Amino acid sequence: MTQYLLLNRIKVQNANAVSGFTWGFPSITHFLGFTHNLSLKLGRSKYQGLSLNGCAVIAHEHHVHTFGKYNDRFLQSKNPAYLLGDVYKVAQGGAPSIVEEGKMNMTVSLAIEFDGFIGREVSELLTWIKHQCLVQRLAGGSVLAIDDVQLFDSKSHQDFFKLKRALMPGFVLMDRANHLAEHYQSCLDNNSEAEQLEAWLDFIALKQQARPASALIAKHLKGLGDTKLHDIWLEHLTQPYSENIPQELTVYFSQLEETKKTKSLLKQWNEYVNPTNKTAADWKFCDKPNSGYLVPIMTGYKAISPVYENNEVANTRDSETPVCFVEAVHSVGEWLGVNRLKDNEAIAGSLWNYEYDDGWYLCKQTKQTEKHESSLEQQVAELFDPFDELI
């Protein structure tokens, strides 16, 4: 019997706020790792018949430890000395080195796919799970408290509304890799040498574009009895600025007689058509490739070396596990309001799962993306051979 295990309002202190190139929220791999560790504990306990699979991440509150005018610098701390140089320095009366770390406090909920029959031990199991979660770390941070641990039937319409109500207000993290693939394809259509990194940066960078000042032009056209010219002007403003001015506007202003009243207007029009470095400009933020609360996220790892035997690599964590060198994989996600989840299928589509494929170790919302597989994603994957030797 499939259910949802809800870990509601997990309060975490000093979680890792840096993930690959991104910062501000932990990577999705942290939350799946937390779920995986809890699943391993279930397998070693008396609840061996139960299993945990994917999980949905819902954010309620977050506070990144930053300072500065634009919150652009992380707070620094002096930690207990652990490097050999620091140990000698502290032993001689000095202070340990200042370590800059990206840390944050957050309150999140996890909805985990729960499979298995419990029987009459529901209350005991939920108490056991809550205790195990409190002694684990989430994204490297300490779990301070969990408001509640509950089970919901994944097929029950009534339980769906109970789960949704328990999660509000909050934002669920959705995979929008399909937006990145579509935008990358449009970039390739315009420039065959476009790189996927450029397409990814279009979702992140705050871009502004200048347009020559045009307040007098807009006011004049709006006051005309002929609404056709004003409509053409409004349509022109919806496009990025270029020197391709609509012919109707060019003809109109070329025939407009210069008087004391129209002198400033015609001067602004000439500067609008032929701008220079000294022309006054209005700056406007450029729209992102897609609408929504889109954010850059780290979604897994890609192998950049073969898998080595443990004894072939020095300084490994243990003496048995094979070793493979990897790099972070980045994608695009969307924070979607919980109120926009309409049914149980939407909950199932928000669950992140592991996916392994020939050197790619990724986190995906597979139930959601199976229908959106495209040849483009296959082409992008083929650009990289995960087992290429580094020279």
N, C-alpha and C positions, 0 to 999 in steps of 0.2 A: 504494500500500500504506500503510495507516494504522498508525502506531506511536505509542508514548509516549516522548517525550524526557524523561528524568529528570535534573534538575539537583539532585543530592543534597547536603544539608547546606550550603546557602549561608550563610556567616557574614558578617553585615552589621553595620557600625558606624555609629552616629549616624543611624539611619533616622528618618523623620518619624513620630512617634507620635500626631499629632493629625489627625483626619479629620472635617471638619464639626463637628457637636456632640459627637462621640465622641473618646475618646483611649484609648491602650493598645495599639493595633496599627494598622499602615498600612491605608489604604483599599484595596479590591480593585482599584481603578483603577490603583494603582501597579504591581501585579503584571501586569495586562494590558498596561500601557504598556511595561513591561520586555520582555514577550513580543513586543509589536508592534515595538519598536525592533530586537530581535534578528531578527525576520522581515524587516524592511526591509534589514538588513545582508546577510541571505542572498540577497535579490533583487538586490543590487548586486555579489555575488560570483560565483564560478564555479559556485555551487550554486543557480542561478536556478530550476531545476525543483522545488525543495523549498519547502514552506510550513509555517508554524506557525500554529495556530489557537487554540483555547481553552487555558486552563491551570487546574490544580488547585493550591491552596495548602495546604501542610502545615506546621504549626508544630511545632518541636522544643524550642525554648528562647527565652525573651525576658526582657529586663531593661530596664524603663523608667527613665530617669534622673530619679528623684523623691526627695524627702525629706519629713520631717515624720512626725508620729505615725501618720497614716493614709495616708502616701505621697500627700499631696494637693497637693504643690507641686513644680513642675519645677525642676531645677537651672538655675542661671544661669551665663552665660559672658561673657567679654569678647572680642569678635571684632575683627579688623582693621577700622579705620575705613573706611566707605564712604559714609556720608552727609556732605554738605557741612559741616554743623555739627560733626560729629565730627572731620572732617579738620582744621578750624581749631583745635579744642580740643586735638587730639593734637600739632599743629604748635607750639602754645604750651606744650607740656610736660604737658598733662593726659592722663587715661586715657580710652580709648574707653568708650562707654556700655555698661551691662550689658544684655544681651539675654536675655530669658526665652524658651526654646524647648522644645518637646516633642520630645525625642529618645529613642531607645532602641537597644539592641543586640539582635540576634535571630539565630536560626539557623532557616532555613526550607528546605523543598524545593519545587520546582516540577515538576509532571508536565504536560508540554505535548503537545498533540496534534500529531503530526508526520506530514506527508503527502508522499510522493514516493519514488522509487526511487533507492537510493544505489549499489548494486553493491559493488565491492571497496574503496571509499573510506571505509568506516565509521570506521576508526581515525583517519584524517586529518581527517574531518569533525568528529568528537567533540572532537579536540584544538583545531580551529579555533573551535568553538562555546565551549569552555571559556575560550579566550583572549579572545573577544569579550565574554563575560559578566563576566570579571574587570575589564575596562576600562569597563564600564557602571556606572551607579548604580542602586540599587534602593531605591525610596521615599526618594530623596534621600540615602541612606547609601552608604558606601564598601563595596564587596565585598572582603573580606579573603581569603577562600579558598572553594573549592568542593571537597568531598571527592571527588566522582566525577560523570562524565557518561555516561549509558548509554541504550541504546535497548531497548524492549520491544515485542513484537508485541501489538497490542490485541485480537487474536482468540485468542491462545494461552492455554489454561488454566494451563499450566506457567509462562509468563511472568507471569501475574497473581500467582501466589504469590511469584515472585522479586521483583516490584515491591513487593508488600505487605510482604515481609520487609525490603526495603531501606528502607522508610519508617517502620518501627516502631523505637522508640516515637514516636508523633506524633499530632497531631490535624488533621483535614482540615476546612476551613471550608465549611459547607453553607449554601445559601440557604433560609431559612425565611420567605419573604415570604407564603406561604400561611397560616402561623400568624397573622401580623399581620392578613391579610384576614379570617380567620375570627373573630378576637377583635374586630375593628372591627365586624363584623356583629352580634356578640352585644351590643356596647355600643350599637349603634343600636336593637336590639330593646328594650333597657331605657330608652334615652334618645334620642329622635329628633334631639336637638341635639348629640349626642356628636361630638367631633372626632377625626380620625385621630391627631393628635399625642397625645391622651390615651391612646389605645390603645397607641401606640408606647412611651409612658413607663411603661405597666404592665409592660413587659418589662424595664425598666431599673431603676426605683426599687426600693430595698429598703424595703418597707413592713412596719410592725409594727402589730398590733391588740391593744388591751387587753381582757382578760377579768377580771372580778372574781375575787379569790382564792377557790379552791374546793377546797383540799387536804382539809379536814375532811369536806366533802360527799362527795368521791370515796372517801375512806377508809371512811366510814360505809356508803355504798351497796355498796361491794365486799364488806364484811363481812356483809351481809344474806344470809339464806338464800334470798331471792327474787332470782334472777338477772335477772328481767324488768326490774326497775327499774334495775339496773346497766347492762343493755344499752341501755335508753332514754337513760340518762345519757351513755354512750359515743357513741351516735349524735348526741346534742345537741352534744357537744364537737367533732364533725367539722364543724359549721356555724359560720360567723362569729357572734359573740355578738350577741344581740338580746334584747329583753324578752319575746319569745314563748317562754316556758318551757313544756315539755311538761306537759299537764294532769295526767298521772299523778304526776309529781313534785310538782306544786303541791298536789294532794290529799294525798299521803303526808305531806309536811312540815307541812301545816296540821293534820293529825290527830295529829302526834307530840307527846307530852306533854313539857312543859319540866321538866327535873330538873337537878340539879347536874351530871350527866354530859352532858346534851344542851344545856345553856345556850349553850356556845360554838358548837356545831353550828348551833343555830337562829339565833343572831346572824349567823353567816356566811351562812346561807341568806337571811335577810332583806336583808342587804347585797348578796347576789348578785342577788336579784330586783329590788331598788330601790337601785342604786348611786348614790353621791354623789361629789363631788370628793375626799372624804377616804377613800373606800373603797380598800383595798389591792387591787392588780391584778397579774396575771401577763401579761407581754408575750410575744407570739409572732409570728415572722415569717410574713407572708402568702405563700402559694404564688404562683408566676408563672402566667400564663395557660396555659402548656404546660410539660411537663417537658423536661429536657435542659439542656445547657450552653449556654444561649441568651445572645446578646450583641447589643448594638446595633451596626450597621455602616453605613458609607456605601457606596452601590452605584452612584453615578453623578451625573448632573446633569440639570437641567430648564431649558429655555430660558425666560427672562423678558423677552426682547426679540426683535424681528425680526433676521434676519441682515443685517448692514451690510457694505457694501463697505469694503475696508481703508482707503481714503483718507477715509472718513467718521468714523473714530475716531482720536483722537490717541494717541501713545505706545504703539503696538502693537509686538509682538515682531519682526515683519518687515513688508515693504511689499507683500505679495501676498495673504496668507491673509485671507479674510472673517472678520468678528468677530461673535460673538453673546454676550450677557451671560447668565450662568446662575447657578443656586443649587444647593446640594448636595441630593441625594436620599438619604434614610435608610431603612433597613429592619431586618430582624432576621435574624441568622445563628446557626448552631449549630456549636460545635466538637465534631466527631464522632471518636471514637477510630478510628484506622486499622484496628484489629482488627475493627471492625464492618462493614468493606467486604467483601461476600460473593462478588462475582464481577466480571467485566469490565464489566457494565452499571452496577454501582455506581461504578466508576472513571469511566466515561463520564458518569454523572450528576453527578459532582463537578467537572466542567470548567466554568469560567466563560467566557462569551463576551460580546462586545459586542452590543447590540441598539439599533437606532435606530427611533424611531416618533414622528413628528410633534412634534418639539421635545423628546422624551425621549431622553437618551443614558445608557443603563443597562448594567450588568453583570448578567447572569443565567446561571443554570445551565439553559439552554434545554431540553436533553434531558430534564431532570428536571421542569420546570415546564410543558411543553407539555400534559401530561395534566391539569393542575390549573387550567387557565384558567377563570375564573368571571366571571359577569356583574358581580359586585361590583367586581372589579379594573377592568372597563371603566367602571363608574359612578364610581369614584374618579378615574380618568384624566379623565373628562369634567368633573369639578369644576374643573379647571384648564385654562385656555386658554393654551398656552405662548407665544402670540404676542400676548397682551394688552399694550397699551401701558401703561407706568407713568405715572400722573398725579400 
